[in-house]
Amino acid sequence: MLRKDPDSDAEIRMLRYPKGVLNPEHTHPGGHGIFVLEGKLQTDNGTYGPGTWVWFPQGETIEHGATDEGDMVGIFYRRRVRDSLQRRRIVFLNLSTTHSSEINRI
């Protein structure tokens, strides 16, 4: 664990999925996101490479892990209390190609 906020119960941790490992379908009590650092993140909605931020809304049934090509390393963020990023869809953001003015609109 990199950081845990005792007030909001938010946590940030390094995440590593070995090649081909996929978490089975599950939900979280709060929204959470994964920023891909290395490899590719495989989700039920697609595959995302380094520099991509993938957001999973609170309560949504999801699965995610690494592709068969190699390990995936990322930063995992979860917030368990009221979630300001609550949405009914997953947000994909590639920070290596997105301008700061676009990020502010999300």
TIKOLMAR-229337 format. One record per residue: residue number from 0; residue in three letters; chain; x, y, z of N, C-alpha, C in turn. Coordinates in steps of 0.2 Angstrom, whole numbers, plus 5000, padded with zeros to 4 digits. Layout:
REM TIKOLMAR-229337
+-----+------+-------+------+------+------+------+------+------+------+------+------+
:  nr : rest : kette :   nx :   ny :   nz :  cax :  cay :  caz :   cx :   cy :   cz :
+-----+------+-------+------+------+------+------+------+------+------+------+------+
: NUM :  ALA :     A :    X :    Y :    Z :    X :    Y :    Z :    X :    Y :    Z :
...
+-----+------+-------+------+------+------+------+------+------+------+------+------+
END
This chain:
REM TIKOLMAR-229337
+-----+------+-------+------+------+------+------+------+------+------+------+------+
:  nr : rest : kette :   nx :   ny :   nz :  cax :  cay :  caz :   cx :   cy :   cz :
+-----+------+-------+------+------+------+------+------+------+------+------+------+
:   0 :  MET :     A : 5004 : 4994 : 5000 : 5000 : 5000 : 5000 : 5004 : 5006 : 5000 :
:   1 :  LEU :     A : 5003 : 5011 : 4996 : 5007 : 5017 : 4995 : 5004 : 5022 : 5000 :
:   2 :  ARG :     A : 4997 : 5023 : 5001 : 4994 : 5028 : 5005 : 4987 : 5026 : 5006 :
:   3 :  LYS :     A : 4985 : 5027 : 5013 : 4978 : 5026 : 5015 : 4976 : 5032 : 5019 :
:   4 :  ASP :     A : 4970 : 5035 : 5017 : 4968 : 5041 : 5020 : 4962 : 5038 : 5025 :
:   5 :  PRO :     A : 4964 : 5039 : 5032 : 4959 : 5037 : 5037 : 4953 : 5040 : 5037 :
:   6 :  ASP :     A : 4952 : 5047 : 5035 : 4946 : 5050 : 5035 : 4941 : 5048 : 5029 :
:   7 :  SER :     A : 4944 : 5047 : 5023 : 4939 : 5045 : 5018 : 4940 : 5037 : 5016 :
:   8 :  ASP :     A : 4945 : 5034 : 5019 : 4946 : 5027 : 5018 : 4948 : 5025 : 5011 :
:   9 :  ALA :     A : 4951 : 5031 : 5007 : 4953 : 5030 : 5001 : 4960 : 5027 : 5001 :
:  10 :  GLU :     A : 4962 : 5023 : 4996 : 4969 : 5020 : 4996 : 4972 : 5020 : 4989 :
:  11 :  ILE :     A : 4978 : 5020 : 4989 : 4982 : 5020 : 4983 : 4987 : 5014 : 4984 :
:  12 :  ARG :     A : 4988 : 5010 : 4979 : 4993 : 5004 : 4980 : 4996 : 5003 : 4973 :
:  13 :  MET :     A : 5002 : 5000 : 4973 : 5004 : 4997 : 4967 : 5001 : 4990 : 4966 :
:  14 :  LEU :     A : 5000 : 4989 : 4959 : 4996 : 4983 : 4958 : 5000 : 4979 : 4952 :
:  15 :  ARG :     A : 5001 : 4973 : 4953 : 5004 : 4969 : 4948 : 5000 : 4963 : 4946 :
:  16 :  TYR :     A : 4998 : 4962 : 4940 : 4995 : 4956 : 4938 : 5000 : 4952 : 4934 :
:  17 :  PRO :     A : 5001 : 4946 : 4935 : 5005 : 4941 : 4931 : 5002 : 4940 : 4925 :
:  18 :  LYS :     A : 5006 : 4939 : 4920 : 5004 : 4937 : 4913 : 4998 : 4932 : 4913 :
:  19 :  GLY :     A : 4992 : 4934 : 4910 : 4987 : 4930 : 4909 : 4982 : 4929 : 4915 :
:  20 :  VAL :     A : 4983 : 4933 : 4921 : 4979 : 4932 : 4927 : 4974 : 4937 : 4926 :
:  21 :  LEU :     A : 4967 : 4935 : 4927 : 4962 : 4939 : 4926 : 4957 : 4938 : 4932 :
:  22 :  ASN :     A : 4956 : 4944 : 4936 : 4951 : 4943 : 4942 : 4944 : 4941 : 4939 :
:  23 :  PRO :     A : 4941 : 4937 : 4942 : 4934 : 4935 : 4940 : 4929 : 4941 : 4941 :
:  24 :  GLU :     A : 4923 : 4941 : 4939 : 4919 : 4946 : 4939 : 4918 : 4948 : 4947 :
:  25 :  HIS :     A : 4918 : 4954 : 4948 : 4917 : 4957 : 4955 : 4914 : 4964 : 4955 :
:  26 :  THR :     A : 4912 : 4966 : 4961 : 4911 : 4973 : 4962 : 4914 : 4976 : 4968 :
:  27 :  HIS :     A : 4914 : 4983 : 4968 : 4918 : 4986 : 4974 : 4912 : 4991 : 4977 :
:  28 :  PRO :     A : 4913 : 4992 : 4984 : 4908 : 4997 : 4987 : 4909 : 5004 : 4985 :
:  29 :  GLY :     A : 4914 : 5005 : 4982 : 4916 : 5012 : 4980 : 4919 : 5012 : 4973 :
:  30 :  GLY :     A : 4919 : 5017 : 4969 : 4922 : 5017 : 4963 : 4930 : 5016 : 4963 :
:  31 :  HIS :     A : 4933 : 5014 : 4958 : 4940 : 5013 : 4959 : 4943 : 5013 : 4952 :
:  32 :  GLY :     A : 4950 : 5015 : 4951 : 4953 : 5016 : 4945 : 4960 : 5013 : 4945 :
:  33 :  ILE :     A : 4962 : 5011 : 4939 : 4969 : 5009 : 4938 : 4972 : 5013 : 4933 :
:  34 :  PHE :     A : 4978 : 5015 : 4934 : 4983 : 5019 : 4930 : 4988 : 5014 : 4927 :
:  35 :  VAL :     A : 4988 : 5012 : 4921 : 4993 : 5007 : 4918 : 5000 : 5010 : 4917 :
:  36 :  LEU :     A : 5005 : 5007 : 4921 : 5012 : 5009 : 4920 : 5015 : 5005 : 4915 :
:  37 :  GLU :     A : 5015 : 4998 : 4915 : 5018 : 4994 : 4911 : 5013 : 4988 : 4909 :
:  38 :  GLY :     A : 5014 : 4985 : 4903 : 5010 : 4980 : 4900 : 5003 : 4982 : 4898 :
:  39 :  LYS :     A : 4999 : 4978 : 4898 : 4992 : 4980 : 4896 : 4987 : 4977 : 4901 :
:  40 :  LEU :     A : 4982 : 4981 : 4903 : 4976 : 4980 : 4907 : 4971 : 4977 : 4903 :
:  41 :  GLN :     A : 4969 : 4971 : 4904 : 4963 : 4968 : 4901 : 4957 : 4969 : 4905 :
:  42 :  THR :     A : 4951 : 4971 : 4902 : 4945 : 4972 : 4906 : 4940 : 4969 : 4901 :
:  43 :  ASP :     A : 4934 : 4968 : 4904 : 4928 : 4966 : 4900 : 4926 : 4971 : 4895 :
:  44 :  ASN :     A : 4929 : 4977 : 4895 : 4927 : 4982 : 4890 : 4933 : 4983 : 4885 :
:  45 :  GLY :     A : 4938 : 4980 : 4886 : 4944 : 4981 : 4881 : 4951 : 4980 : 4884 :
:  46 :  THR :     A : 4956 : 4982 : 4881 : 4963 : 4981 : 4883 : 4966 : 4988 : 4882 :
:  47 :  TYR :     A : 4970 : 4990 : 4888 : 4973 : 4997 : 4888 : 4980 : 4997 : 4890 :
:  48 :  GLY :     A : 4984 : 5001 : 4887 : 4991 : 5001 : 4888 : 4994 : 5006 : 4892 :
:  49 :  PRO :     A : 5000 : 5007 : 4893 : 5003 : 5012 : 4897 : 5001 : 5019 : 4896 :
:  50 :  GLY :     A : 5000 : 5022 : 4902 : 4998 : 5029 : 4901 : 4990 : 5030 : 4901 :
:  51 :  THR :     A : 4987 : 5024 : 4902 : 4979 : 5025 : 4902 : 4977 : 5024 : 4909 :
:  52 :  TRP :     A : 4972 : 5028 : 4910 : 4968 : 5028 : 4917 : 4961 : 5025 : 4915 :
:  53 :  VAL :     A : 4960 : 5020 : 4919 : 4953 : 5017 : 4918 : 4949 : 5017 : 4924 :
:  54 :  TRP :     A : 4943 : 5020 : 4924 : 4939 : 5021 : 4930 : 4933 : 5016 : 4930 :
:  55 :  PHE :     A : 4932 : 5013 : 4935 : 4927 : 5008 : 4936 : 4922 : 5011 : 4941 :
:  56 :  PRO :     A : 4915 : 5012 : 4940 : 4911 : 5015 : 4944 : 4909 : 5011 : 4950 :
:  57 :  GLN :     A : 4907 : 5014 : 4955 : 4904 : 5010 : 4961 : 4899 : 5005 : 4959 :
:  58 :  GLY :     A : 4899 : 4999 : 4962 : 4894 : 4994 : 4961 : 4894 : 4991 : 4954 :
:  59 :  GLU :     A : 4898 : 4993 : 4950 : 4898 : 4990 : 4943 : 4901 : 4983 : 4943 :
:  60 :  THR :     A : 4898 : 4978 : 4940 : 4901 : 4971 : 4939 : 4907 : 4972 : 4934 :
:  61 :  ILE :     A : 4913 : 4970 : 4936 : 4919 : 4971 : 4932 : 4923 : 4965 : 4932 :
:  62 :  GLU :     A : 4928 : 4964 : 4928 : 4934 : 4960 : 4928 : 4940 : 4963 : 4925 :
:  63 :  HIS :     A : 4946 : 4962 : 4928 : 4952 : 4965 : 4925 : 4958 : 4961 : 4927 :
:  64 :  GLY :     A : 4963 : 4962 : 4923 : 4969 : 4958 : 4924 : 4974 : 4960 : 4919 :
:  65 :  ALA :     A : 4979 : 4955 : 4918 : 4984 : 4956 : 4913 : 4982 : 4951 : 4906 :
:  66 :  THR :     A : 4985 : 4954 : 4901 : 4984 : 4950 : 4895 : 4989 : 4944 : 4895 :
:  67 :  ASP :     A : 4988 : 4939 : 4890 : 4993 : 4934 : 4889 : 4999 : 4936 : 4886 :
:  68 :  GLU :     A : 5000 : 4942 : 4885 : 5007 : 4945 : 4882 : 5012 : 4946 : 4887 :
:  69 :  GLY :     A : 5010 : 4948 : 4893 : 5014 : 4949 : 4899 : 5011 : 4952 : 4905 :
:  70 :  ASP :     A : 5015 : 4953 : 4910 : 5013 : 4956 : 4916 : 5010 : 4963 : 4915 :
:  71 :  MET :     A : 5005 : 4965 : 4920 : 5003 : 4972 : 4920 : 5005 : 4975 : 4926 :
:  72 :  VAL :     A : 5008 : 4981 : 4926 : 5009 : 4985 : 4933 : 5006 : 4991 : 4932 :
:  73 :  GLY :     A : 5002 : 4993 : 4938 : 4999 : 4999 : 4938 : 4998 : 5002 : 4945 :
:  74 :  ILE :     A : 4995 : 5008 : 4945 : 4993 : 5011 : 4952 : 4985 : 5010 : 4952 :
:  75 :  PHE :     A : 4983 : 5007 : 4958 : 4976 : 5006 : 4960 : 4974 : 5011 : 4965 :
:  76 :  TYR :     A : 4968 : 5014 : 4963 : 4965 : 5019 : 4968 : 4958 : 5017 : 4969 :
:  77 :  ARG :     A : 4956 : 5017 : 4976 : 4950 : 5016 : 4978 : 4947 : 5020 : 4983 :
:  78 :  ARG :     A : 4941 : 5023 : 4982 : 4938 : 5027 : 4987 : 4932 : 5024 : 4989 :
:  79 :  ARG :     A : 4931 : 5022 : 4996 : 4925 : 5019 : 4998 : 4919 : 5023 : 5000 :
:  80 :  VAL :     A : 4920 : 5029 : 5001 : 4915 : 5034 : 5003 : 4912 : 5037 : 4997 :
:  81 :  ARG :     A : 4907 : 5041 : 4998 : 4904 : 5044 : 4992 : 4909 : 5046 : 4987 :
:  82 :  ASP :     A : 4907 : 5044 : 4981 : 4912 : 5045 : 4976 : 4910 : 5050 : 4971 :
:  83 :  SER :     A : 4915 : 5055 : 4970 : 4913 : 5061 : 4966 : 4914 : 5059 : 4958 :
:  84 :  LEU :     A : 4917 : 5053 : 4957 : 4918 : 5051 : 4950 : 4912 : 5046 : 4948 :
:  85 :  GLN :     A : 4907 : 5045 : 4952 : 4902 : 5041 : 4950 : 4899 : 5042 : 4943 :
:  86 :  ARG :     A : 4899 : 5036 : 4939 : 4896 : 5037 : 4933 : 4894 : 5030 : 4931 :
:  87 :  ARG :     A : 4890 : 5029 : 4926 : 4887 : 5023 : 4924 : 4891 : 5020 : 4918 :
:  88 :  ARG :     A : 4897 : 5023 : 4917 : 4901 : 5020 : 4912 : 4908 : 5020 : 4914 :
:  89 :  ILE :     A : 4912 : 5017 : 4911 : 4920 : 5017 : 4912 : 4923 : 5023 : 4909 :
:  90 :  VAL :     A : 4927 : 5026 : 4912 : 4931 : 5032 : 4909 : 4938 : 5030 : 4907 :
:  91 :  PHE :     A : 4939 : 5031 : 4901 : 4946 : 5029 : 4898 : 4950 : 5035 : 4897 :
:  92 :  LEU :     A : 4956 : 5036 : 4899 : 4959 : 5042 : 4898 : 4967 : 5040 : 4897 :
:  93 :  ASN :     A : 4969 : 5042 : 4891 : 4976 : 5041 : 4890 : 4980 : 5047 : 4891 :
:  94 :  LEU :     A : 4984 : 5048 : 4896 : 4987 : 5054 : 4899 : 4993 : 5056 : 4894 :
:  95 :  SER :     A : 4995 : 5051 : 4890 : 5001 : 5053 : 4886 : 4998 : 5056 : 4880 :
:  96 :  THR :     A : 4992 : 5056 : 4878 : 4989 : 5060 : 4872 : 4984 : 5065 : 4874 :
:  97 :  THR :     A : 4982 : 5066 : 4880 : 4977 : 5070 : 4882 : 4980 : 5077 : 4885 :
:  98 :  HIS :     A : 4977 : 5082 : 4883 : 4979 : 5089 : 4885 : 4976 : 5090 : 4892 :
:  99 :  SER :     A : 4979 : 5094 : 4896 : 4976 : 5096 : 4902 : 4969 : 5099 : 4902 :
: 100 :  SER :     A : 4968 : 5103 : 4897 : 4961 : 5106 : 4896 : 4956 : 5101 : 4895 :
: 101 :  GLU :     A : 4958 : 5095 : 4892 : 4953 : 5089 : 4892 : 4952 : 5086 : 4898 :
: 102 :  ILE :     A : 4957 : 5085 : 4902 : 4957 : 5081 : 4908 : 4952 : 5085 : 4913 :
: 103 :  ASN :     A : 4952 : 5092 : 4913 : 4948 : 5096 : 4918 : 4941 : 5095 : 4916 :
: 104 :  ARG :     A : 4939 : 5093 : 4910 : 4932 : 5092 : 4908 : 4929 : 5086 : 4911 :
: 105 :  ILE :     A : 4933 : 5081 : 4913 : 4931 : 5074 : 4914 : 4928 : 5074 : 4921 :
+-----+------+-------+------+------+------+------+------+------+------+------+------+
END
